[in-house]
Amino acid sequence: MKQSSRSKLARLLRQFRREDGVGMTTPTLWIGSLLMLIIALQAGIWFLSNTVAQAAAQAAYTTARAYESSAGSGQQAAADLIQSMNGYLVDVTVDVDRAGDQVTVTLSGSAPSLLAGVPLPPIEHTITGPVERWEPAP
């Protein structure tokens, strides 16, 4: 039985080997091409997640800075946008600080990984700006 499996393996290796010694080029190119495709897809997913995080931070800032708004409404706006994008941003934390005449929104999270165990750079956006205020006409 062992001889039969060894002969099958030898036959398979002979199919990949050519006389000039470049028979393993095709499988190597396929593996390399597949790896490059996975890297390109992962980069695209990371950039998409970064865009979603930026949009959510902007939504939180725009809502929280509005006249008579609150930090909680800014956090809810960010949560709604992230939920509507369904999975493009994971492990998200949104911190909205509305103190005095300034609003600061800090959003951090990460992009989903195609390969388990491969860490990706974290995503973080911070926006700071003034609170809208009403001034009566002179």
C-alpha positions as MATLAB code, in Angstrom:
seq = 'MKQSSRSKLARLLRQFRREDGVGMTTPTLWIGSLLMLIIALQAGIWFLSNTVAQAAAQAAYTTARAYESSAGSGQQAAADLIQSMNGYLVDVTVDVDRAGDQVTVTLSGSAPSLLAGVPLPPIEHTITGPVERWEPAP';
ca = [
       0.000    0.000    0.000;
       2.830    2.376    0.820;
       4.497    1.630   -2.488;
       1.340    2.570   -4.335;
       1.056    5.981   -2.636;
       4.776    6.642   -3.232;
       4.415    5.864   -6.914;
       1.410    8.208   -7.149;
       3.433   10.956   -5.496;
       6.370   10.308   -7.818;
       4.057   10.476  -10.828;
       2.568   13.747   -9.596;
       6.012   15.276   -9.093;
       7.073   14.145  -12.570;
       4.069   15.957  -14.048;
       5.269   19.220  -12.495;
       8.918   18.698  -13.405;
      10.193   19.410  -16.882;
      13.565   18.695  -18.414;
      14.717   22.302  -18.143;
      13.894   22.365  -14.399;
      11.181   25.010  -14.458;
       8.188   22.752  -13.974;
       7.181   24.232  -10.593;
       6.884   27.739  -12.030;
       3.168   27.537  -12.769;
       2.058   26.458   -9.266;
       4.392   29.044   -7.741;
       2.906   31.772   -9.919;
      -0.624   30.701   -8.974;
       0.186   30.841   -5.267;
       1.887   34.215   -5.681;
      -1.043   35.577   -7.670;
      -3.522   34.367   -5.058;
      -1.476   35.968   -2.287;
      -1.353   39.286   -4.176;
      -5.138   39.121   -4.703;
      -5.761   38.564   -0.979;
      -3.446   41.466   -0.088;
      -5.232   43.763   -2.556;
      -8.669   42.758   -1.236;
      -7.549   43.280    2.368;
      -6.166   46.731    1.537;
      -9.463   47.636   -0.123;
     -11.440   46.474    2.906;
      -9.179   48.503    5.228;
      -9.609   51.669    3.149;
     -13.381   51.146    3.035;
     -13.455   50.701    6.819;
     -11.379   53.856    7.200;
     -13.900   55.779    5.081;
     -16.823   54.441    7.145;
     -15.046   55.506   10.352;
     -14.419   58.972    8.970;
     -18.062   59.338    7.916;
     -19.300   58.123   11.319;
     -17.026   60.569   13.153;
     -18.279   63.386   10.922;
     -21.914   62.392   11.557;
     -21.310   62.341   15.317;
     -19.595   65.735   15.185;
     -22.280   67.351   13.022;
     -25.064   66.086   15.288;
     -23.327   66.864   18.584;
     -22.340   70.414   17.605;
     -25.876   71.415   16.595;
     -27.709   74.048   18.627;
     -29.283   72.503   21.761;
     -27.922   69.034   20.930;
     -26.038   66.658   23.232;
     -23.063   64.310   23.261;
     -25.439   61.346   23.445;
     -27.177   62.307   20.222;
     -23.768   62.493   18.511;
     -22.886   59.005   19.727;
     -26.243   57.724   18.505;
     -25.689   59.253   15.056;
     -22.326   57.480   14.771;
     -23.797   54.185   15.999;
     -26.647   54.401   13.473;
     -24.271   55.000   10.566;
     -21.919   52.193   11.615;
     -24.851   49.795   12.037;
     -26.176   50.686    8.590;
     -22.783   49.796    7.074;
     -23.082   46.327    8.662;
     -19.655   44.882    9.408;
     -17.213   47.218    7.668;
     -15.965   48.460   11.054;
     -15.524   46.227   14.119;
     -14.573   46.831   17.764;
     -15.819   50.413   17.522;
     -15.654   52.949   20.347;
     -17.107   56.437   19.963;
     -16.322   59.138   22.507;
     -18.125   62.474   22.186;
     -17.114   65.261   24.553;
     -19.214   68.416   24.436;
     -17.691   70.793   26.938;
     -18.344   74.509   26.874;
     -18.090   75.795   23.347;
     -16.085   72.838   21.924;
     -17.076   69.397   20.675;
     -14.509   66.614   20.343;
     -15.373   63.298   18.705;
     -12.921   60.406   18.844;
     -13.807   57.230   16.969;
     -11.600   54.144   16.964;
     -12.083   50.683   15.564;
     -10.579   48.161   13.206;
     -11.259   46.658    9.815;
     -12.342   43.026    9.501;
      -9.496   40.709    8.477;
      -9.735   38.191    5.655;
      -7.078   36.011    7.280;
      -7.588   35.142   10.935;
      -4.677   36.173   13.109;
      -3.317   38.772   10.700;
      -3.372   42.105   12.542;
      -4.362   45.233   10.654;
      -3.521   48.833   11.532;
      -6.080   50.386   13.877;
      -8.412   53.069   12.570;
      -8.854   56.271   14.566;
     -10.405   59.631   13.725;
     -10.666   62.705   15.938;
     -12.670   65.811   15.052;
     -12.755   68.947   17.184;
     -14.770   72.088   16.506;
     -17.053   74.745   17.920;
     -20.606   74.265   19.190;
     -23.310   76.118   17.267;
     -24.711   79.002   19.220;
     -27.558   81.382   18.670;
     -26.886   85.084   18.689;
     -29.761   87.545   18.445;
     -29.698   90.059   15.641;
     -28.337   93.469   16.680;
];
